[in-house]
Amino acid sequence: MRPRLFVVVAATLLAAPAFANSPSVGRTDDALPPQVLGLIAAADPIPLNCAEGTCTALVSSFCLQEDRPPPSAGQRYQPAGAGDVTLVVRRIDGTTTEFSAAGLLGYVSEGDFTRTRIEMSDRRLASLNAAEVAVRIAPMVSLLPHSEREPSAKVAARDAETADGAPRFAAEAFFKPGTARTDAAVTLTRLINMLPSNESLPAHPATAIPAAGKAVWQRVQESGSLTKLTPSGVERAKAELDRCGAYAEMGFKLTLRGCLAKSHDRTMREINDDYWKSQTGY
């Protein structure tokens, strides 16, 4: 009995590496890029803030493919879908103009599917003779992941259909502006964009974070960006801001930007879960 057992075990061990190194397995893994994303529409322009050579704005994004891996931080995307992103440029002479942002902006995931960073170099800003620039996001804007290796034709076709077909239309109903959770997420990104991207832990968070929260809330109200949002969405965002201040007063070590980002991501995942559950075969 012992020799036969040895033969079986040896055969199993020899077979395992052959399966792991199978070309078909490698091709399957490599052929699956990160999730196709969608952007929440924004009729009011979202200002880009310039620092250290780059102008950026954080926007809310959502996942259209639950079965695909989420993007890692730094994953680049390119716009797709039926919608367009518009640049709103205020020139140095005070005039304002608007035009399609096609080919002028970068789209970078901050890690996971909930937040995407729109960016432009300050050199490009200068080439536009611009003093300030903002973006307006139309409905039905999607993002396709950029990859150095082209996906298979089957994967590419599925991604194109996801970005511009029935899945994207279905998602728009869940993420359209004018609902409490969506407007809460939009309000939170407006708050985050007013905070420094390199915000460090304050020396006295118990007092500093509540004070910073009060100041940034006043700034976002004065900007007028909340006037077209639902009161329930704005109230939910304000409650999340107050919760961050309460956490600091309780002794938790946190930054205001980091705390608001977590609140934003939690809100976006709630909506995404509802969208996924609505899909056929969930």
C-alpha positions as a Markdown table, in Angstrom:
| # | Residue | x | y | z |
|---|---|---|---|---|
| 1 | Met | 0.0 | 0.0 | 0.0 |
| 2 | Arg | 2.8 | 2.4 | 0.8 |
| 3 | Pro | 4.4 | 2.4 | -2.7 |
| 4 | Arg | 1.0 | 3.1 | -4.4 |
| 5 | Leu | 0.4 | 6.0 | -2.0 |
| 6 | Phe | 3.9 | 7.4 | -2.9 |
| 7 | Val | 3.1 | 7.2 | -6.6 |
| 8 | Val | -0.2 | 9.1 | -6.2 |
| 9 | Val | 1.3 | 11.9 | -4.1 |
| 10 | Ala | 4.3 | 12.3 | -6.4 |
| 11 | Ala | 2.0 | 12.5 | -9.4 |
| 12 | Thr | -0.1 | 15.2 | -7.7 |
| 13 | Leu | 2.9 | 17.3 | -6.9 |
| 14 | Leu | 4.3 | 17.0 | -10.4 |
| 15 | Ala | 1.0 | 18.0 | -11.9 |
| 16 | Ala | 0.5 | 21.1 | -9.7 |
| 17 | Pro | 3.3 | 23.3 | -11.1 |
| 18 | Ala | 2.3 | 22.3 | -14.7 |
| 19 | Phe | -1.2 | 23.7 | -14.0 |
| 20 | Ala | 0.1 | 26.9 | -12.3 |
| 21 | Asn | 2.4 | 27.6 | -15.2 |
| 22 | Ser | -0.2 | 26.9 | -17.8 |
| 23 | Pro | -0.2 | 29.6 | -20.6 |
| 24 | Ser | -4.0 | 29.6 | -20.6 |
| 25 | Val | -4.1 | 30.5 | -16.9 |
| 26 | Gly | -1.7 | 33.4 | -17.4 |
| 27 | Arg | -3.6 | 34.7 | -20.4 |
| 28 | Thr | -6.9 | 34.7 | -18.4 |
| 29 | Asp | -5.4 | 36.7 | -15.5 |
| 30 | Asp | -3.6 | 39.2 | -17.8 |
| 31 | Ala | -6.6 | 39.7 | -20.0 |
| 32 | Leu | -8.8 | 41.2 | -17.2 |
| 33 | Pro | -8.1 | 44.9 | -16.7 |
| 34 | Pro | -9.6 | 46.8 | -13.8 |
| 35 | Gln | -13.3 | 47.7 | -13.6 |
| 36 | Val | -14.9 | 50.1 | -16.1 |
| 37 | Leu | -16.1 | 53.1 | -14.1 |
| 38 | Gly | -18.8 | 55.9 | -14.4 |
| 39 | Leu | -18.7 | 59.5 | -13.2 |
| 40 | Ile | -21.5 | 61.3 | -11.4 |
| 41 | Ala | -22.7 | 64.1 | -13.6 |
| 42 | Ala | -22.0 | 67.7 | -12.5 |
| 43 | Ala | -23.8 | 70.6 | -14.1 |
| 44 | Asp | -22.1 | 73.1 | -11.9 |
| 45 | Pro | -18.4 | 73.4 | -12.8 |
| 46 | Ile | -15.9 | 71.7 | -10.5 |
| 47 | Pro | -12.8 | 73.9 | -10.0 |
| 48 | Leu | -9.3 | 72.3 | -10.5 |
| 49 | Asn | -6.8 | 73.3 | -7.8 |
| 50 | Cys | -3.2 | 73.9 | -8.8 |
| 51 | Ala | -0.2 | 72.9 | -6.7 |
| 52 | Glu | 3.3 | 71.6 | -7.4 |
| 53 | Gly | 2.9 | 71.7 | -11.2 |
| 54 | Thr | -0.5 | 69.9 | -11.4 |
| 55 | Cys | -4.1 | 71.1 | -11.3 |
| 56 | Thr | -6.5 | 68.5 | -9.9 |
| 57 | Ala | -10.1 | 67.9 | -8.7 |
| 58 | Leu | -11.5 | 64.9 | -7.0 |
| 59 | Val | -14.8 | 63.5 | -8.4 |
| 60 | Ser | -17.1 | 60.7 | -7.5 |
| 61 | Ser | -16.9 | 57.6 | -9.6 |
| 62 | Phe | -18.7 | 54.2 | -9.4 |
| 63 | Cys | -18.1 | 50.6 | -10.6 |
| 64 | Leu | -20.0 | 49.1 | -13.6 |
| 65 | Gln | -18.4 | 45.6 | -13.3 |
| 66 | Glu | -18.5 | 43.9 | -9.9 |
| 67 | Asp | -16.8 | 40.8 | -11.2 |
| 68 | Arg | -13.6 | 42.7 | -12.2 |
| 69 | Pro | -10.7 | 43.7 | -10.0 |
| 70 | Pro | -11.0 | 47.2 | -8.6 |
| 71 | Pro | -8.4 | 49.8 | -9.7 |
| 72 | Ser | -5.3 | 50.3 | -7.7 |
| 73 | Ala | -4.1 | 53.8 | -6.7 |
| 74 | Gly | -2.6 | 55.4 | -9.8 |
| 75 | Gln | -4.5 | 53.4 | -12.4 |
| 76 | Arg | -5.1 | 55.6 | -15.4 |
| 77 | Tyr | -8.3 | 55.8 | -17.3 |
| 78 | Gln | -9.6 | 57.3 | -20.5 |
| 79 | Pro | -13.1 | 58.8 | -21.0 |
| 80 | Ala | -15.8 | 56.9 | -22.9 |
| 81 | Gly | -19.5 | 56.6 | -23.2 |
| 82 | Ala | -22.1 | 59.0 | -24.6 |
| 83 | Gly | -21.4 | 61.9 | -22.3 |
| 84 | Asp | -18.6 | 64.5 | -22.5 |
| 85 | Val | -16.4 | 66.4 | -20.0 |
| 86 | Thr | -16.3 | 70.2 | -20.7 |
| 87 | Leu | -13.5 | 72.5 | -19.7 |
| 88 | Val | -14.7 | 75.9 | -18.3 |
| 89 | Val | -11.7 | 78.2 | -18.7 |
| 90 | Arg | -11.4 | 81.7 | -17.3 |
| 91 | Arg | -8.7 | 83.4 | -19.2 |
| 92 | Ile | -6.2 | 85.9 | -17.8 |
| 93 | Asp | -8.1 | 88.8 | -19.5 |
| 94 | Gly | -11.2 | 87.9 | -17.5 |
| 95 | Thr | -13.1 | 86.2 | -20.4 |
| 96 | Thr | -14.6 | 82.8 | -20.0 |
| 97 | Thr | -14.9 | 80.0 | -22.6 |
| 98 | Glu | -16.0 | 76.4 | -22.7 |
| 99 | Phe | -15.0 | 73.5 | -24.9 |
| 100 | Ser | -14.6 | 69.8 | -24.9 |
| 101 | Ala | -11.9 | 68.5 | -22.6 |
| 102 | Ala | -11.1 | 65.5 | -25.0 |
| 103 | Gly | -7.4 | 64.8 | -24.9 |
| 104 | Leu | -6.6 | 67.6 | -22.4 |
| 105 | Leu | -7.2 | 65.9 | -19.0 |
| 106 | Gly | -5.9 | 62.8 | -17.2 |
| 107 | Tyr | -8.1 | 60.5 | -15.1 |
| 108 | Val | -6.5 | 58.6 | -12.3 |
| 109 | Ser | -8.0 | 56.3 | -9.6 |
| 110 | Glu | -7.1 | 57.2 | -6.0 |
| 111 | Gly | -7.5 | 53.5 | -5.2 |
| 112 | Asp | -10.7 | 51.5 | -5.4 |
| 113 | Phe | -13.6 | 52.6 | -7.7 |
| 114 | Thr | -15.2 | 55.4 | -5.6 |
| 115 | Arg | -12.9 | 58.3 | -6.2 |
| 116 | Thr | -11.2 | 59.5 | -9.4 |
| 117 | Arg | -8.7 | 62.4 | -9.7 |
| 118 | Ile | -9.0 | 64.6 | -12.8 |
| 119 | Glu | -5.7 | 66.3 | -13.5 |
| 120 | Met | -4.1 | 68.8 | -15.9 |
| 121 | Ser | -0.5 | 70.0 | -15.9 |
| 122 | Asp | 0.0 | 73.7 | -15.1 |
| 123 | Arg | 2.0 | 74.0 | -18.4 |
| 124 | Arg | -1.2 | 73.0 | -20.3 |
| 125 | Leu | -3.1 | 75.5 | -18.2 |
| 126 | Ala | -0.6 | 78.2 | -19.3 |
| 127 | Ser | -0.9 | 77.1 | -22.9 |
| 128 | Leu | -4.7 | 77.8 | -22.7 |
| 129 | Asn | -3.9 | 81.3 | -21.4 |
| 130 | Ala | -6.0 | 80.4 | -18.4 |
| 131 | Ala | -6.1 | 81.9 | -14.9 |
| 132 | Glu | -8.5 | 79.2 | -13.7 |
| 133 | Val | -10.1 | 76.1 | -15.1 |
| 134 | Ala | -13.0 | 73.9 | -14.0 |
| 135 | Val | -14.8 | 70.9 | -15.4 |
| 136 | Arg | -18.4 | 70.2 | -16.1 |
| 137 | Ile | -19.4 | 66.5 | -16.3 |
| 138 | Ala | -22.3 | 65.5 | -18.6 |
| 139 | Pro | -24.5 | 62.5 | -17.8 |
| 140 | Met | -23.3 | 59.1 | -19.2 |
| 141 | Val | -19.6 | 59.7 | -18.9 |
| 142 | Ser | -17.7 | 56.4 | -18.4 |
| 143 | Leu | -14.0 | 55.6 | -17.9 |
| 144 | Leu | -12.2 | 52.7 | -19.6 |
| 145 | Pro | -9.0 | 51.5 | -17.9 |
| 146 | His | -5.7 | 52.2 | -19.7 |
| 147 | Ser | -3.4 | 49.2 | -20.0 |
| 148 | Glu | 0.0 | 48.8 | -21.7 |
| 149 | Arg | -1.2 | 45.4 | -22.9 |
| 150 | Glu | -4.3 | 45.4 | -25.1 |
| 151 | Pro | -7.1 | 43.2 | -23.8 |
| 152 | Ser | -8.6 | 40.5 | -25.9 |
| 153 | Ala | -11.2 | 41.4 | -28.5 |
| 154 | Lys | -13.9 | 39.8 | -26.3 |
| 155 | Val | -12.9 | 41.8 | -23.2 |
| 156 | Ala | -12.7 | 45.0 | -25.2 |
| 157 | Ala | -16.1 | 44.5 | -26.7 |
| 158 | Arg | -17.7 | 43.8 | -23.3 |
| 159 | Asp | -16.0 | 46.9 | -21.9 |
| 160 | Ala | -17.3 | 49.1 | -24.7 |
| 161 | Glu | -20.8 | 47.8 | -24.2 |
| 162 | Thr | -20.5 | 48.4 | -20.5 |
| 163 | Ala | -19.3 | 51.9 | -21.0 |
| 164 | Asp | -21.9 | 53.0 | -23.5 |
| 165 | Gly | -24.7 | 50.4 | -23.4 |
| 166 | Ala | -27.4 | 49.0 | -21.2 |
| 167 | Pro | -25.2 | 48.7 | -18.0 |
| 168 | Arg | -24.3 | 52.4 | -18.2 |
| 169 | Phe | -27.9 | 53.4 | -18.8 |
| 170 | Ala | -29.1 | 51.4 | -15.8 |
| 171 | Ala | -26.4 | 52.8 | -13.6 |
| 172 | Glu | -27.4 | 56.4 | -14.4 |
| 173 | Ala | -30.7 | 55.9 | -12.7 |
| 174 | Phe | -28.9 | 55.0 | -9.5 |
| 175 | Phe | -26.2 | 57.7 | -9.6 |
| 176 | Lys | -28.0 | 60.7 | -11.1 |
| 177 | Pro | -27.9 | 64.0 | -9.2 |
| 178 | Gly | -30.9 | 64.9 | -7.2 |
| 179 | Thr | -31.0 | 62.0 | -4.8 |
| 180 | Ala | -29.9 | 62.2 | -1.2 |
| 181 | Arg | -27.0 | 59.8 | -1.3 |
| 182 | Thr | -25.6 | 61.0 | -4.6 |
| 183 | Asp | -25.8 | 64.7 | -3.5 |
| 184 | Ala | -24.2 | 63.7 | -0.2 |
| 185 | Ala | -21.3 | 62.2 | -2.1 |
| 186 | Val | -21.0 | 65.3 | -4.4 |
| 187 | Thr | -21.0 | 67.6 | -1.3 |
| 188 | Leu | -18.3 | 65.5 | 0.3 |
| 189 | Thr | -16.1 | 65.8 | -2.8 |
| 190 | Arg | -16.6 | 69.5 | -2.8 |
| 191 | Leu | -15.4 | 69.7 | 0.8 |
| 192 | Ile | -12.4 | 67.4 | 0.1 |
| 193 | Asn | -11.4 | 69.5 | -2.8 |
| 194 | Met | -11.1 | 72.5 | -0.6 |
| 195 | Leu | -8.7 | 70.8 | 1.7 |
| 196 | Pro | -4.9 | 70.4 | 1.0 |
| 197 | Ser | -4.1 | 67.1 | -0.7 |
| 198 | Asn | -1.0 | 66.7 | 1.6 |
| 199 | Glu | -2.9 | 67.4 | 4.8 |
| 200 | Ser | -1.0 | 66.1 | 7.8 |
| 201 | Leu | -2.2 | 65.0 | 11.2 |
| 202 | Pro | -2.7 | 68.2 | 13.3 |
| 203 | Ala | -0.9 | 68.5 | 16.6 |
| 204 | His | -4.1 | 69.0 | 18.5 |
| 205 | Pro | -6.8 | 67.2 | 16.4 |
| 206 | Ala | -9.5 | 67.5 | 19.1 |
| 207 | Thr | -9.7 | 71.2 | 18.5 |
| 208 | Ala | -8.1 | 71.6 | 15.1 |
| 209 | Ile | -10.3 | 69.3 | 13.1 |
| 210 | Pro | -13.7 | 70.7 | 14.4 |
| 211 | Ala | -12.4 | 74.2 | 13.6 |
| 212 | Ala | -11.2 | 73.1 | 10.2 |
| 213 | Gly | -14.5 | 71.5 | 9.5 |
| 214 | Lys | -16.4 | 74.6 | 10.4 |
| 215 | Ala | -14.2 | 76.7 | 8.2 |
| 216 | Val | -14.4 | 74.4 | 5.1 |
| 217 | Trp | -18.2 | 74.2 | 5.5 |
| 218 | Gln | -18.5 | 77.9 | 5.4 |
| 219 | Arg | -16.3 | 78.1 | 2.3 |
| 220 | Val | -18.4 | 75.5 | 0.4 |
| 221 | Gln | -21.6 | 77.3 | 1.3 |
| 222 | Glu | -20.2 | 80.6 | 0.2 |
| 223 | Ser | -19.1 | 79.0 | -3.1 |
| 224 | Gly | -22.7 | 78.5 | -4.1 |
| 225 | Ser | -22.0 | 74.9 | -5.2 |
| 226 | Leu | -24.7 | 73.4 | -2.8 |
| 227 | Thr | -27.6 | 75.5 | -3.9 |
| 228 | Lys | -28.9 | 73.1 | -6.5 |
| 229 | Leu | -28.4 | 70.0 | -4.4 |
| 230 | Thr | -31.2 | 68.3 | -2.3 |
| 231 | Pro | -31.4 | 69.5 | 1.3 |
| 232 | Ser | -31.3 | 65.8 | 2.5 |
| 233 | Gly | -28.1 | 65.2 | 0.6 |
| 234 | Val | -26.4 | 68.3 | 2.0 |
| 235 | Glu | -27.6 | 67.4 | 5.5 |
| 236 | Arg | -26.1 | 63.9 | 5.2 |
| 237 | Ala | -22.8 | 65.4 | 4.2 |
| 238 | Lys | -22.9 | 67.9 | 7.0 |
| 239 | Ala | -23.6 | 65.0 | 9.5 |
| 240 | Glu | -20.5 | 63.2 | 8.1 |
| 241 | Leu | -18.4 | 66.3 | 8.6 |
| 242 | Asp | -19.6 | 66.7 | 12.2 |
| 243 | Arg | -18.9 | 63.0 | 12.8 |
| 244 | Cys | -15.3 | 63.6 | 11.8 |
| 245 | Gly | -15.1 | 66.4 | 14.3 |
| 246 | Ala | -16.6 | 64.2 | 17.0 |
| 247 | Tyr | -14.1 | 61.4 | 16.3 |
| 248 | Ala | -11.3 | 63.9 | 16.7 |
| 249 | Glu | -12.7 | 65.1 | 20.0 |
| 250 | Met | -12.9 | 61.5 | 21.2 |
| 251 | Gly | -9.2 | 61.1 | 20.6 |
| 252 | Phe | -9.0 | 59.3 | 17.3 |
| 253 | Lys | -6.0 | 60.1 | 15.2 |
| 254 | Leu | -7.2 | 61.3 | 11.8 |
| 255 | Thr | -7.0 | 64.0 | 9.2 |
| 256 | Leu | -10.2 | 65.8 | 8.1 |
| 257 | Arg | -9.5 | 65.0 | 4.4 |
| 258 | Gly | -9.0 | 61.3 | 5.2 |
| 259 | Cys | -12.1 | 61.1 | 7.4 |
| 260 | Leu | -14.3 | 62.7 | 4.7 |
| 261 | Ala | -12.8 | 60.4 | 2.0 |
| 262 | Lys | -13.9 | 57.4 | 4.0 |
| 263 | Ser | -17.4 | 58.8 | 4.5 |
| 264 | His | -17.6 | 59.5 | 0.8 |
| 265 | Asp | -16.4 | 56.0 | -0.2 |
| 266 | Arg | -18.9 | 54.4 | 2.2 |
| 267 | Thr | -21.8 | 56.4 | 0.7 |
| 268 | Met | -20.7 | 55.5 | -2.9 |
| 269 | Arg | -20.5 | 51.8 | -2.0 |
| 270 | Glu | -24.0 | 51.9 | -0.6 |
| 271 | Ile | -25.4 | 53.1 | -4.0 |
| 272 | Asn | -23.1 | 50.7 | -5.9 |
| 273 | Asp | -24.4 | 47.7 | -3.8 |
| 274 | Asp | -28.0 | 48.7 | -4.8 |
| 275 | Tyr | -27.0 | 48.9 | -8.4 |
| 276 | Trp | -25.3 | 45.5 | -8.4 |
| 277 | Lys | -28.2 | 43.9 | -6.7 |
| 278 | Ser | -30.5 | 45.2 | -9.4 |
| 279 | Gln | -28.6 | 43.4 | -12.2 |
| 280 | Thr | -30.0 | 40.2 | -13.7 |
| 281 | Gly | -28.6 | 37.1 | -12.2 |
| 282 | Tyr | -27.2 | 38.8 | -9.1 |
